[in-house]
Amino acid sequence: MSSIEQSFGDTAKTAPTSAAGTVYDALRGKIVSLDYPPGTSLSRNALAQEYGVSLTPVREAMQRLEEDGLLRIMPQSGTVVNRIDVDQLYETQFLRIAVETEVVRRLALAPQPTILARARAIVRMQETLVGDTEQMGMFNELDRAFHRTLFAGVGMTNLQQMLVRRMGHLLRCQRLDLPSEGKMADIVDHHKRILAGIEAGDAEAATEAMRSHLSGTISRLDVLRARFPDHFSDPAPGT
């Protein structure tokens, strides 16, 4: 568990992790961080040796990642990391906006000082990393902690876990976008605006700030696809 998770509580994990869960978390982390870029071939035997487990938990982890759309398991041919699915990307974005704008609306209607203080502390830590692209991993971890905190504030941690399972393609897209000039500062500014709306009890301002925050990467999707064509799948006709 990271220092951030120790400080703020990893609401995505509520029970001891099994061997399959440990491998799943490790592989998913490497996929969404692009340590394993699209097209990477994965060997069950090599992974079992790396994580000191049998083939069974590796197989189970890979099956879960295939369900998430992040891996393609081809019998007799091996397993590869999928490209970012553009259609799933838009679906996930639609779902995320619908859910997270409702989360901040509810928080604005009944602001909780403890939740606000915790979220502000996370934003202050993010501020110290702005412009330091070598700390993108920590910055992303703080971003996830910020959103987990808001979900926890309305008692919807299980819903947040379900949403995270669908966000693999979006997280990879965000990872490609984060080094863009000014992106880290924009994220911090958006977080501050969201919290300002909640603290003021202004549900409309909070929801609009969250909507704007969640739309940034998608608005630059064409640019990202042009820069990283090998990372993306082609959308279905008519989308």
N, C-alpha and C positions, 0 to 999 in steps of 0.2 A: 504494500500500500504506500502511496506517495505521501509526502508531507502535506500536500494540499488536502488530500482525502482524509488524513488524520486530523487536520485542523477543522474541516468543515463537514465531515461525515460523508462517506460514499453511499448516497442513498440508492445507488443502482445495485448494491450488493447487500443483501440482508441475511445471508446464510453462508456458512463455510463453503468455499469453492471446491468442487470435485476436481479430479485430475482432468477430465474432459473440459470442465469450465476454465481451468487454468490455461490449458492449451488454446481454447477458444479465445479467451481474453488476450493472450499473447499474440496469436496470429491476427486477430482483428485489429489490434493496436498497430501492428506492423503494416497491415493493408491500408488502414485509413490514414496513417502517417506517410504513406507512399514509400516506406522502407522496402515494401514488396510492391513495386509498381505493376500496372496492368500487364499481363502476359508472363509474369513470373511463374515458373514451374515449381511446384512443391512436392517433395518426396515424403511419403508417410514414414518410411524407414528412417530417413535422416532426421525428421522432426521428432520421432519417438526417441531416438538417441539423444538429440539435443535437449529434450525436456525430461529425460529419464523416466519415460513411461512406456507402457506397452502400446501396440498398434490400435487397440480398441478405443482408448480415449482420443487418439489422434483422428481416427475415423469418425467418431461422434462429433468432434469439434469441426471437422471439415464439412460434415453433413449440415450442421447448424449454419455454417458460413455460406453454404450453397443455398440454404433457405433464405438467408439474408440477401442473396444475389451477388455476393462478393467473390465466390469461387465457382468454377465450372469443373465438375468431376466427370471425367470421361473414362468409362470402363476400358481397361486394357491400354489406355493411352496416357493416363496421368491426370494431374490436377493443376489448373492454372488460375491465376487471379484474373477475374473479369475486368473488362473495361467499365468505365463509369457509364451507367445506363441513363441516357438523357430522359427517357420517358418516366422512369422511376424517380428521377431527380425532380421533375416537375410535380409528380404526385406527392412526393414527400414534402416538398415545399408548400404545397396547398394545405396538406394536413397540419404541418407545423404551424403555419400562420393561424389556421383556425383554432388550434388548441392553445397556443401560447398567448395570443391576444386575449383569449378568455381568462387565462391564468392571471395576467396583469390587471384585467378589468376587475376581477374579484378581489385582488389585493388592494386595488385603489378604493374599492367600496368599503374595505375594512383594513386599513393599513396596520401592519404589525411591526412595532419598533424593533423587536429582536431580529426579524427577518430582514428589515431594512438595514440594520447595523451590520449584519453578516454580509449582505450583498455589497454594501459600501466598502467593507474591508477587502473584499475580493477585487473590486474595481480599483482601489488604491494600489494593490499589489500589481494589477495589470498595468497601471500607469508607469510603474517603475521599469517595465519591460518594453515600453513603446520605442520602436526604432531599432531594437536589438533582435535582429532576425535569427541570431544563434539561439535565442530563447523561445522560438516559436512553439516548441513542445510544451513548455511551461505556460506560455500565454494561452494556448488552446486548452490546457488543463484547467486553468482559471476560468476560462469562458464556460466550460462545461459545469464547473462548480457554481458559477453565477446562475445559470439556468436551472440547475438542480435545486438551488436554494429557493428560487421562486416557486417551483412545483411543490416543494416541501411546505411552503407557506400556505398553500391551499389544500394540503393533504392529498396530493395527486402523484405520489412518487411511483406507484405502479404504472400509471399512465405514462409517466416520463420514461420508464424503462421500456415500455412497448414502443414508444416513439423512437428511442435511441436505436432499437434493433432495426428500424427502417431507414436510419440516417447514414448508412455506410457510404453510399454514393455521394450524398451531399457533403459529408465530412471530407471526403477526398477532394471534392471540388473546392471547398473552402481552403484546404491545405494548399492547393495550387494558387489560390487567389491571395492568400495572406501576405506573401512577400511584396505585393504591390505597394507602391509608395503611398503612404498615408493610411493604409488599410487598418493597421493596428490602432492608430489614433482615432479613426472613425468608429471602430468597435467600442472603444472606451467612452467616446462621446455619446454613442447610442445608449450604452448601459446607464450613463448618468441621466440621460433624458428619460429613460424608462423609470428609474428610481424617483426622479423629480415628480413625474406624473403620479406615481403611486403615493408618495409622501404628501402631495397636495390634495389627494383624494379626487384627482381629476381622471376619471376612467377613460374619457375620450383621448386625452393627451397621452396617457400610458399606452393605450392600445395602438394609437397611431405611431408612437415611438417604437413599439415592438414590431409593428408591420414594416416600418422603414428599415429597422435593424435586420430583419430576416430576409429582406428583398435585395440586399446589396450584392451578394455573390451571383444570384440568378440574373440580375440585370447586366452582368458582365460575362454571361455564359458564352456568347458568340466570340468574344475576345479570347477567352480561355480555350475554347475549342480550336481556334485558329492557331494559338501558341502551342498547344499540346494535343495535336490531332490523334496521336497514338493512345491517348488516355481515355478517349470517349468512344462510345458506340454511336451508330447512326440512329436518329429517332425514327419511329414508325412513320410510314407515309401519312400525310395529312395532319401531323402534330406540329 
